[in-house]
């Protein structure tokens, strides 16, 4: 499991330093970047944690970075930090999916609390993604014939009817059914049906 980290992206070195010291005192791993381009140079989609982004930066703005990350499929929670005149931009960022925005200078206890909430949110998303990948892997492990038997068994079709439908013996159906249950980790028919429902609801991402 990769480590969660807070990614601070701000062109102001003083802000980066102060936030870094605050996160260090809270024992939260972090990494700082002076620009959106610097962060993107490191970003490969495997990073875990959350982003703290200055909404107004030279070059690529925080909003532009948010759009780039969103287009790439990133689900890292984003907290924007804003100056007095940037609130309308921050509201737009929220509409685009940002978790929150905080005015500079940030209230330190509130900032740490919000970071922890963002990390908890990302952890939940990450585990959901991991579960989906494991679910897909289990389904992929089935042979084509096992998948056919799985579909029919989960629909409540009896072994004898499955045999007639697929043109195989009832004994062969039983063998395939046992293999399906073994590969999918199901011990009962009810579990098999629940797995089938889970597969049907699986996102295509």
Secondary structure, 3 states (H helix, E strand, C coil): CCCEEEEEECCCHHHHHHHHHHHHHCCCCEEEECCHHHHHHHCCCCCEEEEEEECCCCCCCHHHHHHHHHHCCCCCEEEEEECHHHHHHHHHHHHCCCCEEEECCCCHHHHHHHHHHHHHHHHHHHHHHHHHHHHHHHHHCCCHHHHHHHHHHHCCCCHHHHHHHHCCCHHHHHHHHHHHHHHHCCCCHHHHHHHHHHHHCCCCC
